Amino acid sequence: MSKKLGVLIVGGGWVSSQHVAAFKNNPHTEIVGICGVPLCNAQKCATTAGLDVPCFDNYEQALKMPGVDIVSIGTPQEFHAQQTIDAARAGKHILIEKPVAQTPSELRAMQEAVHAARVKTVAGFVLRWNPLFQHIKKLSAEGAFGALYRVETDYQSYQSDWWGGYTTGRTKERGGSAMLVAGCHAVDALRWFAGAGEFEAAIPVEVFAYSGGKRLGKTEQYNPYTGDWHDGLPLEYPGLEMILVKFSNGVLGRVCVDFECIQSYAFPVRIFGDRGTVKDHQILCPQKSKEWQTLTDIGPESSDVKHHPFQAEINHLVDCILTDNESHCNLDDAVLTHNIIFAAQTCYRTGMPVQL
Ligand SMILES: NC(=O)c1ccc[n+]([C@@H]2O[C@H](COP(=O)([O-])OP(=O)(O)OC[C@H]3O[C@@H](n4cnc5c(N)ncnc54)[C@H](O)[C@@H]3O)[C@@H](O)[C@H]2O)c1
């Protein structure tokens, strides 16, 4: 291929630092511009990465720059929907960070724009490329655990002002809910592991959920990394959500987000099939061995973006563009993950299960 795909980085903060590193490293892409508000954040992102490229604080102008093929959206979540719609209308392929939208109507508008433009999308559910997850998915698809019937995933992390995104992420208006702002990774993992194929996420058909916890509105907060308790801004939504999901293939799922647990980040995974069991790195497949085996792959041990497999995710987006293939993690698929989160919010209001 002669010409590289041009990439416009949008955001320029924490997650964008990893988008930048991965696009720089991909042999088929080159970063041609960075857009950030305020402009100094885009400029800082360029300087840190050693990139001499134009910086913008006007997204419309940045999209008009010649040579942009891919837009990599790493802005705060309330901007993702409109920025996706604008990028699609400009004919660009798009990496959309999670959560991709704040409401079901935003999801519909994004799908309409992306379908009309026929551009490729990948949503930021980067754990699909985690080495342990990939190994488990491969074993599962080969039948190592038999027919799956139950999956459980958790996002456990005491989110307080140690987290750079806490000031906005803790609010109902901008963060939305614990499940939307961070737990969406666990919802996506639930669908991913409930799907039978190696590159297949299960389709949710019914949802029931409770929210709870003790932190809502309280100013006292904990820092799991220093062990310190202090006063700070409160969570505006419940710190605990538990969702039950029925999938179209008959698998039952339970996903939980917990911003109240007195511990740092953990991402437990449980998978049960009629021939085997997975508990994080431990697998039991009695047809092969009566003992639990340990998988040694890197798991979801950290929430630090430096630990996440953005290179593999971004290589996948580039492959999809070059080979004209749809991603298993495209916008349409991400909508199914977000539908579970929004259905749970309906349950909290009505106390009734929601059919999807
Ligand atoms: N996939 C993952 O594992 C992962 C990890 C971290 C963050 N994220 C997601 O990435 C997004 C950004 O998070 P972050 O931690 O990088 O935040 P951040 O605050 O570090 O960076 C956001 C950047 O966006 C810029 N910005 C704000 N408004 C803008 C606008 N209207 N147009 C252009 N730029 C604008 C800011 O200047 C800032 O540099 C969030 O949605 C977050 O959930 C995903």
The ligand as a Tripos MOL2 file, in Angstrom:
@<TRIPOS>MOLECULE
LIG
   44    48     1     0     0
SMALL
NO_CHARGES

@<TRIPOS>ATOM
      1 N1        -11.1020    1.9500   26.7620 N.am      1 LIG1
      2 C1        -10.5870    2.2280   27.9610 C.2       1 LIG1
      3 O1        -10.1350    1.3500   28.6600 O.2       1 LIG1
      4 C2        -10.5590    3.6500   28.4310 C.ar      1 LIG1
      5 C3         -9.6110    4.0530   29.3800 C.ar      1 LIG1
      6 C4         -9.6040    5.3850   29.7790 C.ar      1 LIG1
      7 C5        -10.5500    6.2720   29.2850 C.ar      1 LIG1
      8 N2        -11.4710    5.8290   28.3980 N.ar      1 LIG1
      9 C6        -12.5150    6.7290   27.8640 C.3       1 LIG1
     10 O2        -11.9000    7.7330   27.0720 O.3       1 LIG1
     11 C7        -12.6150    8.9540   27.1940 C.3       1 LIG1
     12 C8        -11.6220   10.0450   27.6270 C.3       1 LIG1
     13 O3        -11.0890    9.7060   28.8810 O.3       1 LIG1
     14 P1         -9.6580   10.2570   29.3670 P.3       1 LIG1
     15 O4         -9.3950    9.5640   30.6450 O.co2     1 LIG1
     16 O5         -8.6710   10.2010   28.2770 O.co2     1 LIG1
     17 O6        -10.0280   11.7900   29.6830 O.3       1 LIG1
     18 P2         -9.0360   13.0300   29.7220 P.3       1 LIG1
     19 O7         -9.7440   14.0870   30.4870 O.co2     1 LIG1
     20 O8         -7.6770   12.6290   30.1400 O.co2     1 LIG1
     21 O9         -8.9580   13.4540   28.1990 O.3       1 LIG1
     22 C9        -10.0310   14.0230   27.5170 C.3       1 LIG1
     23 C10        -9.4640   15.0430   26.5490 C.3       1 LIG1
     24 O10       -10.5300   15.5420   25.7420 O.3       1 LIG1
     25 C11       -10.3200   16.9400   25.5330 C.3       1 LIG1
     26 N3        -11.6290   17.5310   25.2370 N.ar      1 LIG1
     27 C12       -12.6270   17.8790   26.0840 C.ar      1 LIG1
     28 N4        -13.6940   18.3200   25.3970 N.ar      1 LIG1
     29 C13       -13.3640   18.2370   24.0910 C.ar      1 LIG1
     30 C14       -14.0520   18.5350   22.8940 C.ar      1 LIG1
     31 N5        -15.3080   18.9950   22.9020 N.pl3     1 LIG1
     32 N6        -13.4190   18.3460   21.7140 N.ar      1 LIG1
     33 C15       -12.1490   17.8800   21.6830 C.ar      1 LIG1
     34 N7        -11.4400   17.5790   22.8030 N.ar      1 LIG1
     35 C16       -12.0520   17.7560   23.9830 C.ar      1 LIG1
     36 C17        -9.6660   17.4470   26.8080 C.3       1 LIG1
     37 O11        -8.8700   18.5650   26.5570 O.3       1 LIG1
     38 C18        -8.8250   16.2450   27.2350 C.3       1 LIG1
     39 O12        -7.4970   16.3830   26.7830 O.3       1 LIG1
     40 C19       -13.7300    8.6860   28.2070 C.3       1 LIG1
     41 O13       -14.9130    8.4120   27.5420 O.3       1 LIG1
     42 C20       -13.2530    7.4630   28.9670 C.3       1 LIG1
     43 O14       -14.2980    6.6740   29.4680 O.3       1 LIG1
     44 C21       -11.4700    4.5550   27.9530 C.ar      1 LIG1
@<TRIPOS>BOND
     1     1     2 1
     2     2     3 2
     3     2     4 1
     4     4     5 ar
     5     4    44 ar
     6     5     6 ar
     7     6     7 ar
     8     7     8 ar
     9     8     9 1
    10     8    44 ar
    11     9    10 1
    12     9    42 1
    13    10    11 1
    14    11    12 1
    15    11    40 1
    16    12    13 1
    17    13    14 1
    18    14    15 2
    19    14    16 1
    20    14    17 1
    21    17    18 1
    22    18    19 2
    23    18    20 1
    24    18    21 1
    25    21    22 1
    26    22    23 1
    27    23    24 1
    28    23    38 1
    29    24    25 1
    30    25    26 1
    31    25    36 1
    32    26    27 ar
    33    26    35 ar
    34    27    28 ar
    35    28    29 ar
    36    29    30 ar
    37    29    35 ar
    38    30    31 1
    39    30    32 ar
    40    32    33 ar
    41    33    34 ar
    42    34    35 ar
    43    36    37 1
    44    36    38 1
    45    38    39 1
    46    40    41 1
    47    40    42 1
    48    42    43 1
@<TRIPOS>SUBSTRUCTURE
     1 LIG1         1 GROUP 0 **** ****
